[in-house]
């Protein structure tokens, strides 16, 4: 059984007991959260598609950790002009574990 759910503006294909990284959520570590914007549920070959979301469907999760991703280096250069610019960025993520999928 899996579901496609929208979390923080992005769509994720999730299964029970799966750990995923989503964009930073404001909930504290250890908090239980639920997402009601479920777009698709597959259960044993039977597919239920929402228009756009399935009413009454719910995906429950638990917040494990707040962390940062790998550093992305942004480097700009214009040749023969002496212009070089180096910048870095680390995206903030939240690690969550899917605990339950309810249709």
C-alpha positions in Angstrom: 0.0 0.0 0.0 1.3 3.4 -0.9 0.0 6.9 -1.3 1.0 10.1 -3.1 0.7 13.0 -0.6 1.5 16.7 -0.9 3.8 17.9 1.9 5.0 21.6 2.0 4.1 22.1 -1.7 5.8 19.0 -3.0 4.4 15.6 -3.9 5.9 12.4 -2.3 5.2 8.7 -2.8 5.1 7.3 0.7 4.6 3.9 2.3 4.2 2.9 5.9 7.4 3.0 8.1 9.2 5.0 5.4 11.6 7.8 6.3 11.7 10.9 4.0 13.2 14.3 4.1 10.8 17.2 3.4 11.3 21.0 3.4 11.6 22.4 6.9 8.4 22.1 9.0 7.6 24.2 12.0 6.7 21.2 14.3 8.9 20.1 17.1 10.9 16.9 17.2 8.7 14.0 18.3 5.5 15.7 17.3 2.8 13.7 15.5 1.5 15.3 12.3 -1.0 14.4 9.7 -1.4 15.4 6.1 -4.9 15.5 4.5 -3.9 16.4 1.0 -3.7 12.8 -0.3 -3.8 12.7 -4.1 -3.7 8.9 -4.8 -3.9 5.7 -2.7 -3.0 2.3 -4.0 -4.1 -0.7 -2.0 -3.5 -4.2 -3.3 -3.9 -3.2 -7.0 -6.9 -1.0 -6.4 -6.1 2.6 -7.2 -8.1 5.5 -5.8 -7.4 8.9 -7.4 -8.7 12.2 -6.0 -9.9 15.2 -7.9 -7.6 16.9 -6.8 -7.5 15.3 -3.3 -9.2 12.2 -1.8 -11.8 13.3 0.8 -11.4 11.6 4.2 -7.9 10.2 3.4 -5.1 10.9 5.9 -1.4 10.2 6.2 0.1 10.3 9.6 3.8 10.9 10.4 6.2 11.6 13.2 8.9 14.3 13.1 12.3 12.7 13.8 14.9 15.4 13.2 15.6 18.8 11.8 18.7 18.8 9.7 20.5 20.6 6.8 21.3 19.2 3.4 24.6 19.1 1.5 26.2 22.4 0.7 25.5 23.7 -2.8 28.2 26.0 -4.2 27.1 28.8 -6.5 30.1 30.2 -8.5 29.8 33.0 -11.1 32.6 34.1 -13.3 33.0 36.4 -16.3 36.1 35.6 -18.2 38.7 38.3 -18.9 36.9 40.8 -16.6 38.3 39.8 -13.2 34.8 39.1 -11.9 34.4 36.0 -9.6 31.7 35.5 -7.1 31.4 32.4 -4.8 28.4 31.7 -2.6 27.1 28.6 -0.8 23.7 27.4 0.5 22.5 24.6 2.7 18.8 23.8 2.6 17.0 23.1 5.8 15.1 19.7 5.9 12.9 17.8 8.3 13.2 14.1 8.6 9.8 12.4 9.1 8.7 8.8 9.4 5.3 7.8 7.9 3.4 5.9 10.6 0.0 5.3 9.0 -2.0 5.6 5.8 -5.8 5.8 6.1 -8.2 5.8 3.2 
